[in-house]
Amino acid sequence: MRPLERMRKEWFMIGIVLAIGAAKLEPSVGVNGGPLKPEVTVSYIAVATIFFNSGLSLKTEELTSALVHLKLHLFIQVFTLAFFPATIWLFLQLLSVTSINEWLLKGLQTVGCMPPPVSSAVILTKAVGGNEAAAIFNSAFGSFLGIVVTPLLLLLFLGSSSSVPFTSIFSQLFMTVVVPLIIGQIVRRYIKDWLERKQPPFGTVSSSVLLMIIYTTFCDTFSNPHIDLDKFSLVLILFIIVSIQLSFMLLTFIFSTRNNSGFTPADTVAIVFCSTHKSLTLGIPMLKIVFAGHEHLSLISVPLLIYHPAQILLGSVLVPTIKSWMVSRQKGVKLTRPTV
């Protein structure tokens, strides 16, 4: 991972801690009806800003070169948006009999429903030297697909439609997610040269707005006296999240390295990262819409807030090992090729 990108992500993680701490100190500032008016500034303006920013920054014109590898794309998208959430749902049936906070368990299910991130999987794939074009395609395509699929998965597995009307969710999603994203892509077509020359800080803008969303979400939590989060549940959730990430990374590695898989070592690198990473930037705004007004929204958000830095940390630690494996495999392939 590039030093500047690593530094930005470290500051963002610190920002999450500070945002939650500030919400704990003075929750009245960020609650609905408070000075920040999050029911307008967050629910509409902040969410729309994030997706307009995503529309501006997504380099969809670079994806055509990766379109031909349909098997790889199908594997990643099916694993991310079908196998992952279904497996988590089955796992949670076992955990439901434990004493772990039920809303944190529901939060684990929301993690499973999330699309891949736009940046982290691509950055780690590039750091290893894997199939960067495939990582870019699946991160971008998965983000677009997630706009429709993720809310449907949340409604399917969590049944939030009982508290929030289905039509209301999708009308708000359309106005605050789809429309800004499309407008961002249209604007990008006209100022692409300027964007590539100036390279605006898209990541910093999204991170700043996201911190505001996290802050107001936890303001709602700390202003509610009925919510109690025990440390035992939190520690267990952290352990479960790391175990899930390692298990799924190993599973995708095994599947993609079989003799008849048809994937190269570089493809495997993209598969391992893109199939197991989940988007916080897209996820938190979606949760804010789908679970609008829900008193346990912040608890539901906690596993995703943990999963995001955990996937970056774990991926960064594994980069040298995966790179060493890929180089050795590529050398082995070259050595076994018959000479003409």
C-alpha positions as CSV (number, residue, x, y, z in Angstrom):
1,M,0.0,0.0,0.0
2,R,1.3,3.4,-0.9
3,P,2.6,5.5,2.1
4,L,0.2,8.4,1.4
5,E,-2.8,6.0,1.1
6,R,-1.7,4.2,4.3
7,M,-1.4,7.5,6.2
8,R,-4.9,8.6,5.0
9,K,-6.4,5.3,6.2
10,E,-4.6,5.5,9.6
11,W,-5.9,9.1,10.1
12,F,-9.4,7.9,9.1
13,M,-9.3,5.1,11.8
14,I,-8.2,7.7,14.4
15,G,-11.1,9.9,13.1
16,I,-13.6,7.1,13.8
17,V,-12.4,6.9,17.4
18,L,-12.6,10.7,17.8
19,A,-16.0,10.9,16.2
20,I,-17.4,8.2,18.6
21,G,-15.7,9.9,21.5
22,A,-17.2,13.3,20.6
23,A,-20.6,11.7,20.3
24,K,-20.2,10.2,23.7
25,L,-19.2,13.6,25.3
26,E,-22.1,15.6,23.7
27,P,-24.7,13.5,21.9
28,S,-27.3,16.2,21.8
29,V,-25.4,18.1,19.0
30,G,-25.8,15.3,16.4
31,V,-29.2,13.8,17.3
32,N,-32.3,14.3,15.0
33,G,-33.6,17.8,15.6
34,G,-30.2,18.9,17.1
35,P,-28.0,21.8,15.8
36,L,-26.6,19.6,13.0
37,K,-30.0,18.7,11.7
38,P,-28.8,15.2,10.6
39,E,-32.3,14.3,9.3
40,V,-31.4,16.6,6.4
41,T,-27.7,17.2,6.4
42,V,-26.8,13.5,6.8
43,S,-29.7,11.6,5.4
44,Y,-29.7,13.6,2.2
45,I,-26.8,16.0,1.7
46,A,-24.0,13.9,3.2
47,V,-25.0,10.6,1.5
48,A,-25.6,12.3,-1.9
49,T,-22.1,14.0,-1.6
50,I,-20.4,10.6,-1.0
51,F,-22.0,9.0,-4.1
52,F,-21.5,12.1,-6.3
53,N,-17.8,11.9,-5.2
54,S,-17.8,8.2,-6.1
55,G,-19.3,9.0,-9.5
56,L,-16.5,11.5,-10.2
57,S,-13.7,9.3,-9.0
58,L,-14.7,5.9,-10.6
59,K,-12.6,5.4,-13.7
60,T,-15.3,3.3,-15.6
61,E,-13.6,4.0,-18.9
62,E,-10.7,1.8,-17.8
63,L,-12.8,-1.2,-17.2
64,T,-13.4,-2.4,-20.8
65,S,-10.0,-4.2,-20.9
66,A,-11.2,-6.5,-18.0
67,L,-14.6,-7.3,-19.4
68,V,-13.5,-10.4,-21.2
69,H,-12.7,-12.5,-18.1
70,L,-16.3,-13.3,-17.3
71,K,-15.6,-16.4,-15.2
72,L,-13.4,-14.4,-12.8
73,H,-16.0,-11.6,-12.5
74,L,-18.8,-14.1,-11.9
75,F,-16.8,-15.9,-9.2
76,I,-16.1,-12.7,-7.3
77,Q,-19.6,-11.2,-7.5
78,V,-21.4,-14.5,-6.6
79,F,-19.1,-15.1,-3.7
80,T,-19.4,-11.5,-2.4
81,L,-23.1,-10.9,-2.8
82,A,-24.6,-14.5,-2.5
83,F,-22.2,-17.0,-0.8
84,F,-20.9,-14.5,1.8
85,P,-24.2,-13.3,3.1
86,A,-25.8,-16.7,3.0
87,T,-22.9,-18.3,4.9
88,I,-23.0,-15.6,7.5
89,W,-26.8,-16.1,7.9
90,L,-26.2,-19.9,8.6
91,F,-23.4,-19.1,11.0
92,L,-25.6,-16.6,12.9
93,Q,-28.2,-19.3,13.4
94,L,-25.7,-21.0,15.6
95,L,-24.6,-17.8,17.4
96,S,-28.2,-16.8,18.1
97,V,-28.2,-19.2,21.1
98,T,-25.2,-17.4,22.7
99,S,-25.3,-14.4,24.9
100,I,-23.8,-12.1,22.3
101,N,-25.7,-8.9,21.8
102,E,-28.4,-9.6,19.2
103,W,-28.0,-6.2,17.4
104,L,-24.3,-6.8,17.0
105,L,-25.2,-10.2,15.4
106,K,-27.6,-8.4,13.1
107,G,-24.7,-6.1,12.3
108,L,-22.6,-9.1,11.2
109,Q,-25.3,-9.9,8.8
110,T,-25.2,-6.4,7.3
111,V,-21.4,-6.8,6.8
112,G,-22.2,-9.9,4.7
113,C,-24.6,-8.0,2.6
114,M,-22.2,-5.2,1.7
115,P,-20.6,-4.7,-1.8
116,P,-16.9,-4.7,-2.3
117,P,-15.0,-1.4,-1.6
118,V,-13.9,0.9,-4.3
119,S,-10.3,1.3,-3.2
120,S,-8.8,-1.1,-0.6
121,A,-9.0,-4.3,-2.6
122,V,-7.5,-2.6,-5.6
123,I,-4.7,-1.0,-3.6
124,L,-3.7,-4.4,-2.0
125,T,-4.0,-6.3,-5.3
126,K,-1.7,-3.7,-6.9
127,A,0.7,-3.9,-3.9
128,V,1.1,-7.7,-4.4
129,G,1.3,-7.3,-8.2
130,G,-1.9,-9.2,-9.0
131,N,-4.5,-8.6,-11.7
132,E,-5.2,-5.0,-11.0
133,A,-7.6,-4.5,-14.0
134,A,-9.8,-7.3,-12.6
135,A,-9.7,-5.8,-9.2
136,I,-10.7,-2.4,-10.6
137,F,-13.6,-3.9,-12.6
138,N,-15.0,-5.9,-9.8
139,S,-14.7,-3.1,-7.2
140,A,-16.5,-0.7,-9.5
141,F,-19.0,-3.1,-10.9
142,G,-19.7,-4.5,-7.4
143,S,-20.3,-1.0,-6.1
144,F,-22.9,-0.3,-8.8
145,L,-24.5,-3.7,-8.3
146,G,-24.6,-3.2,-4.5
147,I,-26.8,-0.1,-4.9
148,V,-29.6,-2.5,-5.9
149,V,-28.6,-5.9,-4.4
150,T,-27.4,-4.8,-0.9
151,P,-30.8,-3.2,0.2
152,L,-32.6,-6.3,-1.1
153,L,-30.3,-8.5,0.9
154,L,-30.7,-6.4,4.0
155,L,-34.5,-6.7,3.7
156,L,-34.3,-10.4,2.9
157,F,-32.0,-11.4,5.8
158,L,-33.0,-8.8,8.4
159,G,-36.6,-8.0,7.5
160,S,-36.3,-4.3,8.2
161,S,-39.3,-3.7,5.9
162,S,-41.5,-4.2,8.9
163,S,-40.3,-0.8,10.3
164,V,-39.4,1.0,7.1
165,P,-41.6,1.0,3.9
166,F,-40.0,-0.8,1.0
167,T,-40.9,1.9,-1.5
168,S,-39.6,4.7,0.8
169,I,-36.2,3.0,1.1
170,F,-35.8,2.6,-2.7
171,S,-37.0,6.1,-3.5
172,Q,-34.5,7.6,-1.1
173,L,-31.8,5.3,-2.4
174,F,-32.6,6.4,-5.9
175,M,-32.5,10.1,-5.1
176,T,-29.4,10.0,-2.7
177,V,-27.4,7.2,-4.3
178,V,-28.2,6.4,-7.9
179,V,-28.9,10.0,-9.1
180,P,-25.7,11.6,-7.6
181,L,-23.6,8.6,-8.8
182,I,-24.9,9.1,-12.4
183,I,-24.5,12.9,-12.3
184,G,-20.9,12.3,-11.0
185,Q,-20.2,10.0,-13.9
186,I,-21.7,12.5,-16.4
187,V,-19.6,15.4,-15.0
188,R,-16.5,13.2,-15.1
189,R,-16.9,12.8,-18.9
190,Y,-16.6,16.6,-19.3
191,I,-13.8,17.3,-16.8
192,K,-11.8,14.0,-17.0
193,D,-8.6,15.7,-18.2
194,W,-8.8,18.2,-15.4
195,L,-9.4,15.5,-12.8
196,E,-6.5,13.4,-14.0
197,R,-4.2,16.4,-14.1
198,K,-5.2,17.9,-10.7
199,Q,-6.1,14.6,-8.9
200,P,-8.5,16.0,-6.4
201,P,-8.5,14.4,-2.9
202,F,-11.6,12.2,-3.5
203,G,-10.7,9.8,-0.6
204,T,-10.3,12.7,1.9
205,V,-13.7,14.2,0.9
206,S,-15.5,10.9,1.3
207,S,-13.7,10.1,4.6
208,S,-14.6,13.5,6.1
209,V,-18.3,13.2,5.1
210,L,-18.3,9.6,6.4
211,L,-17.0,10.6,9.8
212,M,-19.9,13.1,10.1
213,I,-22.3,10.2,9.4
214,I,-20.6,8.0,12.0
215,Y,-20.6,10.8,14.5
216,T,-24.4,11.5,14.2
217,T,-25.2,7.8,14.2
218,F,-23.4,7.4,17.6
219,C,-25.0,10.6,18.9
220,D,-28.3,8.8,18.5
221,T,-26.9,5.8,20.4
222,F,-25.5,7.7,23.4
223,S,-28.7,9.8,23.7
224,N,-30.8,6.6,24.1
225,P,-30.6,5.4,27.7
226,H,-32.1,2.0,26.9
227,I,-29.1,0.9,24.8
228,D,-26.4,-1.2,26.6
229,L,-23.3,-2.6,24.9
230,D,-21.4,-5.1,27.0
231,K,-17.6,-5.5,26.4
232,F,-17.8,-9.3,26.2
233,S,-20.0,-9.1,23.1
234,L,-17.7,-6.5,21.5
235,V,-14.5,-8.6,22.1
236,L,-16.3,-11.7,20.7
237,I,-17.4,-9.8,17.6
238,L,-13.9,-8.6,17.0
239,F,-12.6,-12.2,17.2
240,I,-15.4,-13.5,14.9
241,I,-14.7,-10.8,12.3
242,V,-11.0,-11.6,12.1
243,S,-11.9,-15.4,11.9
244,I,-14.4,-14.7,9.1
245,Q,-11.9,-12.7,7.1
246,L,-9.2,-15.3,7.4
247,S,-11.6,-18.2,6.7
248,F,-13.0,-16.6,3.6
249,M,-9.6,-15.6,2.3
250,L,-8.4,-19.1,2.7
251,L,-11.6,-20.5,1.0
252,T,-11.3,-18.2,-2.0
253,F,-7.6,-19.1,-2.2
254,I,-8.3,-22.8,-2.3
255,F,-11.1,-22.5,-4.8
256,S,-9.1,-20.3,-7.2
257,T,-5.9,-22.4,-7.1
258,R,-7.5,-25.7,-8.0
259,N,-5.9,-27.4,-11.1
260,N,-9.0,-26.9,-13.2
261,S,-10.0,-23.4,-12.0
262,G,-8.6,-21.6,-15.0
263,F,-7.3,-18.8,-12.9
264,T,-3.7,-17.5,-12.9
265,P,-1.8,-16.6,-9.7
266,A,-2.4,-12.9,-10.5
267,D,-6.2,-13.7,-10.8
268,T,-6.1,-15.4,-7.4
269,V,-4.7,-12.3,-5.7
270,A,-7.6,-10.2,-7.1
271,I,-10.1,-12.9,-6.1
272,V,-8.8,-13.2,-2.5
273,F,-9.0,-9.4,-1.8
274,C,-12.1,-8.5,-3.9
275,S,-14.3,-11.4,-2.6
276,T,-13.6,-10.8,1.1
277,H,-13.5,-7.0,1.4
278,K,-16.6,-5.0,2.3
279,S,-17.3,-1.3,1.7
280,L,-17.6,1.1,4.6
281,T,-18.0,4.1,2.4
282,L,-21.1,2.7,0.6
283,G,-22.2,0.6,3.6
284,I,-22.8,3.2,6.3
285,P,-24.9,5.5,4.1
286,M,-27.0,2.5,3.0
287,L,-27.6,1.4,6.6
288,K,-28.5,5.0,7.4
289,I,-31.2,4.9,4.8
290,V,-32.5,1.3,5.3
291,F,-32.6,1.6,9.1
292,A,-33.6,5.2,9.3
293,G,-34.9,6.1,12.7
294,H,-34.0,2.6,14.2
295,E,-32.9,3.0,17.8
296,H,-30.2,0.3,17.4
297,L,-28.7,1.6,14.1
298,S,-25.3,2.4,15.7
299,L,-25.0,-1.1,17.2
300,I,-25.9,-2.6,13.8
301,S,-23.1,-0.4,12.3
302,V,-20.4,-1.5,14.8
303,P,-19.4,-4.8,13.0
304,L,-18.9,-2.9,9.7
305,L,-16.9,-0.2,11.5
306,I,-14.6,-3.0,12.9
307,Y,-14.5,-5.0,9.6
308,H,-13.2,-2.1,7.6
309,P,-9.9,-1.4,9.4
310,A,-9.5,-5.1,10.1
311,Q,-9.5,-6.0,6.4
312,I,-7.0,-3.3,5.6
313,L,-4.7,-4.3,8.5
314,L,-4.9,-8.0,7.8
315,G,-4.5,-7.5,4.0
316,S,-1.4,-5.3,4.6
317,V,0.2,-7.9,6.9
318,L,-0.4,-10.6,4.3
319,V,0.9,-8.7,1.3
320,P,4.5,-10.0,1.5
321,T,3.4,-13.6,2.0
322,I,0.9,-13.5,-0.9
323,K,3.4,-11.7,-3.1
324,S,6.1,-14.3,-2.4
325,W,3.6,-17.1,-3.2
326,M,2.5,-15.4,-6.5
327,V,6.1,-14.9,-7.7
328,S,7.1,-18.5,-6.9
329,R,4.0,-19.8,-8.7
330,Q,4.7,-17.6,-11.8
331,K,8.3,-18.8,-11.9
332,G,7.1,-22.4,-11.6
333,V,4.7,-21.9,-14.6
334,K,7.6,-20.4,-16.7
335,L,9.9,-23.3,-15.9
336,T,7.3,-25.9,-16.8
337,R,6.5,-24.3,-20.2
338,P,7.9,-26.4,-23.1
339,T,10.6,-24.7,-25.1
340,V,10.0,-24.3,-28.8
